[in-house]
Amino acid sequence: MPEEEALELVHSRGFGSRRKLGPNSARSVDELRVRLEETRQRGFATSLEEAETRSGSSGRTILRQF
């Protein structure tokens, strides 16, 4: 997903609002851009206490070629 599309998506879901998040959540657009690039380089995403305290997850895109 292109970076601008990703930023539009997170803003539509409340990024930047005053909603309480976990202690490790990105606090600025610049920090979010860095994390997006790290995820692209690594090939998978992780979330450790970003949405809420004491939570974690990981994700990876799986492509199937026909």
Beta strands, then each sheet from edge to edge (+ up, - down):
strand 1: 45-48
strand 2: 56-59
sheet 1: 1+ 2-
end
